[in-house]
Amino acid sequence: MHRETMDRDNGSGGPSTPSGPTARLRRRKGSNEVPPEVETNSDRLLFNDRNKYKSMLIRTYSTVWMIGGFISIIYLGHLYIWAMVVVIQIFMAKELFNLLRKAHEDKQLPGFRLLNWHFFFTVMLFVYGRILSQRLVNTVTMDKFLYKLVGRLIKYHMVTCYFLYIAGFMWFILTLKKKMYKYQFSQYAWTHMILIVVFTQSAFTVANIFEGIFWFLLPASLIVINDIAAYIFGFFFGRTPLIKLSPKKTWEGFIGASFATMISAFVLANILGRFQWLTCPRKDLSTGWLECDPGSLFKPEYFTVPQWFPGWFPWREISILPVQWHALCLGLFASIIAPFGGFFASGFKRAFNIKDFGDSIPGHGGITDRMDCQMVMAVFAYIYHQSFIVPQSLSIEMIMDQILMNLTFEEQRALYTKLGQIIMEKQFGES
């Protein structure tokens, strides 16, 4: 009787209903949602996580498979790397499209999801058409019919993409349904945001690939190294939380990963920079291995070790590639700035109360969860390469690219004839 009175006093008349974090966890069990207040508990740090060894084993197994597959694709060359980027884009778009999807509303809008993919492939055609058009021209130069066909496709590429987009726009307007306007317009805006996020980073990534696999592989590898090092240092030494958005991130992991990334950048640039098939830019869409003049960045400079170095040091002369100093800048960005892409993704997931963007990679979440920092890094690598690596003055190769891209075959032949006349006149004038 006394207990029943206490229950009524506490507002729990009848069967008691569990409340608090435990009850919320029970109600959410089986879902992808994570209560923010539970995640922010310092006990969730990997250092104190009872299941951390099982989690580490699953994560390690997936990481080994991903790294093995990544190395195999790198070995195959530029086109296969591009194909990998396209596949990653498709998976990222799928995960993000599904994030705000509501099954009940979708049932009332047959074909509405197909519109998302229409916009996706339209933007893909536009972005890659602009990036790869010149390389496609270089590939078919020897075949007159294909050359003319490709020339026409490039000439009308922009207008084709525009009308494909307009077709999607009209499709959207014609499918608007009463009482569904808010959902449809929110999905329309969400689709465009996804396209910006996905294709912004991928456009720069593909541009880096064809400038030389080195400029894609090194930045991407530094992000992977930083992520693995942060996990390992946090796993064994992490005690101090770094940021509330990611409760399992620690200062120990962040600092340890920064040192590991900087050292790896300097060493890895020396290793990768010695292979011409990694450093040569790809001017066409063929699949053969490349040979070229590596340029001054990839030609070793030798430094004599000072006399005061201890005798047990095995080298009296050290070989350093100039590109290694640039690699330090990439490593600094990858270790300090790029992780904020992950923090942004963490905040985004908290806004929607989800743990991961997907579950396609065991122990890691979805593809988008692995690409958050890569997106930031790819843009920086491209901007750095164009600003500090590529010569700012016009070169013969750049002029030739513009001629092949913008002039028809007849115009190129007329230019060739005109240049011949100018050269002959100068020769006679000098003599």
C-alpha positions as CSV (number, residue, x, y, z in Angstrom):
1,M,0.0,0.0,0.0
2,H,2.8,2.3,0.9
3,R,4.6,1.5,-2.4
4,E,1.4,2.1,-4.4
5,T,1.1,5.5,-2.7
6,M,4.6,6.3,-3.6
7,D,4.0,5.3,-7.2
8,R,1.0,7.6,-7.5
9,D,3.0,10.4,-5.9
10,N,5.6,10.0,-8.5
11,G,3.0,10.1,-11.3
12,S,3.4,6.4,-12.1
13,G,-0.1,5.1,-11.4
14,G,-0.6,1.6,-13.0
15,P,2.2,-0.4,-14.5
16,S,5.4,1.6,-14.4
17,T,6.9,2.7,-17.7
18,P,10.7,2.9,-18.0
19,S,12.1,6.3,-18.7
20,G,15.4,7.9,-19.2
21,P,18.3,7.0,-21.5
22,T,17.8,3.2,-21.0
23,A,14.2,3.4,-22.2
24,R,15.1,5.5,-25.2
25,L,17.8,3.1,-26.1
26,R,15.3,0.2,-25.8
27,R,12.8,2.0,-28.1
28,R,15.5,2.7,-30.6
29,K,16.9,-0.8,-30.7
30,G,17.3,-2.1,-34.2
31,S,17.3,1.3,-35.8
32,N,20.1,3.4,-37.1
33,E,19.4,6.3,-34.7
34,V,21.7,7.2,-31.9
35,P,20.6,9.4,-29.0
36,P,23.0,12.4,-28.8
37,E,23.0,12.5,-25.0
38,V,24.2,8.9,-24.8
39,E,27.0,9.3,-27.4
40,T,28.4,12.3,-25.6
41,N,29.3,10.3,-22.5
42,S,33.0,10.1,-22.0
43,D,32.6,6.3,-21.3
44,R,32.0,5.9,-25.0
45,L,35.7,6.6,-25.8
46,L,37.4,3.7,-27.4
47,F,39.8,3.5,-24.5
48,N,36.9,2.5,-22.2
49,D,34.8,0.6,-24.7
50,R,34.4,-3.1,-23.7
51,N,33.6,-4.2,-27.2
52,K,36.5,-2.3,-28.8
53,Y,38.5,-5.4,-29.7
54,K,35.6,-6.9,-31.6
55,S,35.0,-3.6,-33.3
56,M,38.7,-3.3,-34.2
57,L,38.8,-6.8,-35.7
58,I,35.8,-6.1,-38.0
59,R,37.1,-2.7,-38.9
60,T,40.6,-4.1,-39.7
61,Y,39.2,-6.9,-41.8
62,S,37.2,-4.4,-43.9
63,T,40.2,-2.1,-44.1
64,V,42.5,-4.8,-45.5
65,W,40.0,-5.6,-48.2
66,M,39.5,-2.0,-49.1
67,I,43.2,-1.3,-49.3
68,G,43.8,-4.4,-51.3
69,G,41.1,-3.5,-53.8
70,F,42.3,0.1,-54.0
71,I,45.9,-1.0,-54.8
72,S,44.7,-3.3,-57.5
73,I,42.7,-0.6,-59.2
74,I,45.6,1.9,-59.0
75,Y,47.8,-0.7,-60.7
76,L,45.3,-1.0,-63.6
77,G,45.6,2.7,-64.4
78,H,43.7,6.0,-65.0
79,L,40.5,4.7,-66.6
80,Y,39.9,2.1,-63.9
81,I,40.5,4.7,-61.2
82,W,38.0,6.9,-62.8
83,A,35.5,4.0,-63.0
84,M,36.1,3.4,-59.2
85,V,35.3,7.1,-58.6
86,V,32.0,6.8,-60.6
87,V,31.0,3.7,-58.6
88,I,31.8,5.5,-55.3
89,Q,29.7,8.4,-56.5
90,I,26.7,6.2,-57.2
91,F,26.9,4.6,-53.8
92,M,27.2,8.0,-52.1
93,A,24.3,9.3,-54.0
94,K,22.2,6.3,-53.1
95,E,23.0,6.6,-49.4
96,L,22.2,10.3,-49.4
97,F,19.0,10.0,-51.5
98,N,17.7,7.4,-49.0
99,L,18.6,9.6,-46.0
100,L,15.4,11.7,-46.2
101,R,13.3,9.2,-48.1
102,K,9.8,8.5,-46.7
103,A,8.3,5.2,-47.9
104,H,4.7,6.3,-47.4
105,E,5.1,9.4,-49.5
106,D,7.1,7.6,-52.2
107,K,4.3,5.1,-52.7
108,Q,2.0,7.9,-53.7
109,L,4.6,9.3,-56.2
110,P,5.5,6.5,-58.6
111,G,8.6,7.2,-60.6
112,F,9.6,10.1,-58.4
113,R,12.9,8.4,-57.3
114,L,13.8,7.9,-60.9
115,L,13.9,11.7,-61.3
116,N,16.7,11.9,-58.8
117,W,18.8,9.6,-60.9
118,H,17.9,11.5,-64.1
119,F,19.5,14.6,-62.5
120,F,22.4,12.6,-61.2
121,F,23.4,11.2,-64.6
122,T,22.8,14.5,-66.3
123,V,25.3,16.2,-64.0
124,M,27.7,13.3,-64.5
125,L,27.5,13.8,-68.3
126,F,28.1,17.5,-67.9
127,V,31.1,17.3,-65.4
128,Y,32.9,14.4,-67.0
129,G,32.2,15.7,-70.5
130,R,34.1,18.9,-69.7
131,I,36.9,17.2,-68.0
132,L,37.6,14.4,-70.4
133,S,36.5,15.9,-73.8
134,Q,40.1,16.8,-74.8
135,R,41.4,13.4,-73.9
136,L,38.6,11.8,-75.9
137,V,39.6,13.9,-78.9
138,N,43.3,12.9,-78.5
139,T,42.2,9.2,-78.4
140,V,40.3,9.3,-81.7
141,T,42.5,11.7,-83.7
142,M,43.7,9.0,-86.1
143,D,40.1,8.0,-87.2
144,K,38.5,10.8,-89.3
145,F,34.9,9.6,-88.8
146,L,35.2,9.3,-85.0
147,Y,37.1,12.5,-84.9
148,K,34.2,14.4,-86.6
149,L,31.6,12.6,-84.4
150,V,33.4,13.4,-81.2
151,G,33.9,17.0,-82.3
152,R,30.2,17.4,-82.8
153,L,29.4,15.8,-79.5
154,I,31.8,18.1,-77.7
155,K,30.4,21.2,-79.6
156,Y,26.9,20.4,-78.5
157,H,27.8,18.9,-75.1
158,M,26.7,21.9,-73.0
159,V,23.4,22.4,-74.8
160,T,22.6,18.7,-74.6
161,C,23.2,18.7,-70.8
162,Y,21.1,21.8,-70.4
163,F,18.1,20.4,-72.2
164,L,18.4,17.1,-70.2
165,Y,18.3,19.2,-67.1
166,I,15.3,21.2,-68.4
167,A,13.5,17.9,-69.2
168,G,14.0,16.8,-65.6
169,F,12.8,20.2,-64.4
170,M,9.6,19.9,-66.5
171,W,9.2,16.3,-65.3
172,F,9.3,17.5,-61.7
173,I,6.7,20.2,-62.3
174,L,4.3,17.9,-64.1
175,T,4.5,15.3,-61.3
176,L,3.6,17.7,-58.5
177,K,0.8,16.3,-56.5
178,K,-1.7,18.0,-54.2
179,K,-0.9,17.6,-50.5
180,M,2.6,16.4,-51.4
181,Y,4.1,19.7,-52.5
182,K,6.3,20.2,-49.4
183,Y,7.8,16.8,-49.6
184,Q,8.4,17.0,-53.3
185,F,10.1,20.4,-53.1
186,S,12.2,19.4,-50.1
187,Q,13.4,16.3,-52.1
188,Y,14.1,18.5,-55.1
189,A,16.3,20.8,-53.0
190,W,17.9,17.8,-51.3
191,T,18.8,16.3,-54.6
192,H,20.5,19.4,-55.8
193,M,22.5,19.7,-52.6
194,I,23.6,16.0,-53.0
195,L,24.7,16.7,-56.5
196,I,26.8,19.7,-55.4
197,V,28.4,17.7,-52.6
198,V,29.1,14.6,-54.6
199,F,30.2,16.1,-57.9
200,T,32.3,19.0,-56.5
201,Q,34.8,16.6,-54.9
202,S,34.6,14.0,-57.7
203,A,35.3,16.6,-60.4
204,F,38.5,17.7,-58.7
205,T,39.4,14.1,-58.0
206,V,39.1,13.0,-61.6
207,A,41.1,16.1,-62.7
208,N,43.8,15.1,-60.3
209,I,43.9,11.5,-61.7
210,F,44.6,12.7,-65.2
211,E,47.2,15.2,-64.1
212,G,49.1,12.2,-62.8
213,I,48.0,9.3,-60.5
214,F,50.5,10.7,-58.0
215,W,48.3,13.7,-57.4
216,F,45.3,11.5,-56.7
217,L,47.1,8.7,-54.8
218,L,49.2,10.7,-52.4
219,P,46.3,12.9,-51.0
220,A,43.9,9.9,-50.8
221,S,46.5,7.8,-49.1
222,L,47.3,10.5,-46.5
223,I,43.6,10.6,-45.5
224,V,43.6,6.9,-45.1
225,I,46.8,7.0,-43.1
226,N,45.5,9.8,-40.9
227,D,42.2,7.9,-40.2
228,I,44.0,4.7,-39.3
229,A,46.6,6.4,-37.2
230,A,43.9,8.4,-35.3
231,Y,42.0,5.2,-34.6
232,I,45.1,3.4,-33.4
233,F,46.4,6.2,-31.2
234,G,43.0,6.8,-29.9
235,F,42.4,3.1,-29.3
236,F,45.5,2.6,-27.2
237,F,46.1,6.1,-25.7
238,G,42.9,8.1,-26.1
239,R,41.6,9.6,-22.9
240,T,40.9,13.3,-23.7
241,P,37.8,14.0,-25.8
242,L,38.6,16.2,-28.8
243,I,35.2,17.5,-30.0
244,K,31.6,16.9,-28.8
245,L,30.4,16.2,-32.4
246,S,32.6,13.0,-32.4
247,P,32.8,11.7,-28.8
248,K,35.2,8.9,-29.8
249,K,37.7,11.3,-31.2
250,T,40.5,12.2,-28.8
251,W,43.3,14.7,-28.6
252,E,45.8,11.8,-28.3
253,G,44.5,10.3,-31.5
254,F,44.5,13.6,-33.3
255,I,48.0,14.6,-32.3
256,G,49.5,11.1,-32.9
257,A,47.8,10.9,-36.3
258,S,49.1,14.4,-37.3
259,F,52.8,13.3,-36.7
260,A,52.2,10.0,-38.5
261,T,50.6,11.7,-41.5
262,M,53.4,14.3,-41.9
263,I,56.1,11.6,-41.7
264,S,54.2,9.4,-44.1
265,A,53.7,12.2,-46.6
266,F,57.4,12.9,-46.8
267,V,58.4,9.2,-47.2
268,L,55.5,8.2,-49.4
269,A,56.1,11.1,-51.9
270,N,59.7,9.8,-52.3
271,I,58.5,6.3,-53.1
272,L,55.6,7.2,-55.4
273,G,57.6,9.9,-57.2
274,R,60.0,7.4,-58.6
275,F,57.5,5.7,-60.8
276,Q,56.8,7.4,-64.2
277,W,53.5,5.7,-64.7
278,L,52.3,7.4,-61.5
279,T,53.7,10.9,-62.2
280,C,53.0,11.3,-66.0
281,P,49.8,13.1,-66.9
282,R,47.4,11.1,-69.2
283,K,46.6,13.1,-72.3
284,D,44.1,10.5,-73.8
285,L,41.8,7.7,-72.7
286,S,44.1,4.8,-73.6
287,T,45.1,2.2,-70.9
288,G,48.8,1.7,-71.6
289,W,51.5,2.6,-69.1
290,L,53.1,6.0,-69.5
291,E,56.6,7.2,-70.0
292,C,57.6,10.8,-69.9
293,D,60.1,13.4,-68.7
294,P,59.3,13.4,-65.0
295,G,60.2,17.1,-64.6
296,S,62.3,18.8,-62.0
297,L,59.9,17.9,-59.2
298,F,60.6,14.2,-59.6
299,K,64.3,14.3,-60.2
300,P,66.3,13.6,-57.0
301,E,68.5,16.1,-55.3
302,Y,71.4,14.8,-53.2
303,F,72.3,16.2,-49.8
304,T,75.5,15.3,-47.9
305,V,75.0,14.2,-44.3
306,P,76.9,16.6,-41.9
307,Q,80.1,15.2,-40.3
308,W,78.6,15.5,-36.8
309,F,76.0,12.8,-37.6
310,P,76.7,9.6,-35.5
311,G,78.8,6.9,-37.2
312,W,76.1,4.3,-37.0
313,F,73.9,6.3,-39.4
314,P,74.0,4.2,-42.6
315,W,73.8,7.0,-45.2
316,R,76.4,9.6,-46.0
317,E,74.3,11.1,-48.8
318,I,70.5,11.5,-48.8
319,S,68.4,11.6,-52.0
320,I,65.3,13.8,-51.8
321,L,62.7,14.6,-54.5
322,P,61.6,18.3,-54.5
323,V,58.0,17.1,-54.6
324,Q,58.5,15.8,-51.0
325,W,58.5,19.4,-49.7
326,H,55.1,19.9,-51.4
327,A,54.0,16.6,-49.9
328,L,54.6,18.1,-46.4
329,C,52.0,20.8,-47.2
330,L,49.5,18.1,-48.3
331,G,50.3,16.1,-45.1
332,L,49.7,19.2,-42.9
333,F,46.3,19.8,-44.5
334,A,45.4,16.1,-44.3
335,S,46.2,16.0,-40.6
336,I,44.7,19.3,-39.4
337,I,42.1,20.6,-41.8
338,A,40.7,17.5,-43.6
339,P,39.4,15.9,-40.4
340,F,36.9,18.8,-40.1
341,G,35.2,17.1,-43.1
342,G,34.6,14.2,-40.7
343,F,33.4,16.5,-38.0
344,F,31.0,18.1,-40.4
345,A,29.6,14.6,-41.3
346,S,29.3,13.8,-37.6
347,G,27.3,16.9,-37.0
348,F,25.1,16.2,-40.0
349,K,24.4,12.7,-38.8
350,R,23.5,14.0,-35.3
351,A,21.1,16.4,-36.9
352,F,19.2,13.5,-38.4
353,N,19.8,11.1,-35.4
354,I,21.6,8.4,-37.4
355,K,24.8,6.5,-36.6
356,D,26.1,6.0,-40.2
357,F,25.1,7.1,-43.7
358,G,24.8,3.4,-44.6
359,D,26.0,-0.1,-43.8
360,S,27.8,-1.2,-47.0
361,I,31.2,-1.4,-45.3
362,P,31.3,-3.6,-42.1
363,G,32.9,-1.7,-39.2
364,H,33.0,1.6,-41.2
365,G,29.4,2.4,-42.1
366,G,28.6,3.6,-45.6
367,I,30.7,4.8,-48.5
368,T,29.8,8.4,-47.5
369,D,31.3,7.8,-44.0
370,R,34.6,7.0,-45.6
371,M,34.6,9.8,-48.1
372,D,33.8,12.8,-45.9
373,C,37.5,13.8,-45.4
374,Q,38.4,12.8,-49.0
375,M,36.0,15.4,-50.4
376,V,37.8,18.2,-48.6
377,M,41.3,16.8,-49.5
378,A,40.5,16.3,-53.2
379,V,39.6,20.0,-53.6
380,F,42.7,21.2,-51.8
381,A,45.0,18.9,-53.7
382,Y,43.6,20.2,-57.0
383,I,43.9,23.9,-56.0
384,Y,47.4,23.3,-54.6
385,H,48.5,21.6,-57.8
386,Q,47.1,24.3,-60.0
387,S,48.5,27.1,-57.9
388,F,52.0,25.9,-57.0
389,I,52.8,23.0,-59.3
390,V,51.5,23.8,-62.8
391,P,53.4,26.5,-64.6
392,Q,51.4,29.7,-64.8
393,S,52.7,30.7,-68.2
394,L,51.3,29.1,-71.4
395,S,53.1,26.1,-72.7
396,I,53.2,24.4,-76.1
397,E,51.1,21.5,-74.7
398,M,48.5,23.9,-73.3
399,I,48.2,25.7,-76.6
400,M,48.0,22.4,-78.5
401,D,45.2,21.2,-76.2
402,Q,43.2,24.4,-76.9
403,I,43.7,24.0,-80.7
404,L,42.6,20.4,-80.7
405,M,39.6,21.1,-78.5
406,N,38.2,24.2,-80.1
407,L,39.2,24.0,-83.8
408,T,37.7,21.7,-86.4
409,F,40.0,19.6,-88.6
410,E,39.7,22.1,-91.5
411,E,40.5,25.0,-89.2
412,Q,43.5,23.1,-87.7
413,R,44.8,22.4,-91.3
414,A,44.4,26.1,-92.2
415,L,46.3,27.1,-89.0
416,Y,49.1,24.7,-89.9
417,T,49.3,26.2,-93.4
418,K,49.3,29.8,-92.0
419,L,52.0,29.0,-89.4
420,G,54.1,27.5,-92.2
421,Q,53.8,30.7,-94.2
422,I,54.7,32.8,-91.2
423,I,57.8,30.7,-90.4
424,M,59.0,30.8,-94.0
425,E,58.6,34.6,-94.2
426,K,60.6,35.0,-90.9
427,Q,63.3,32.7,-92.2
428,F,63.7,34.6,-95.5
429,G,63.5,37.9,-93.6
430,E,66.4,36.9,-91.3
431,S,68.5,35.7,-94.2
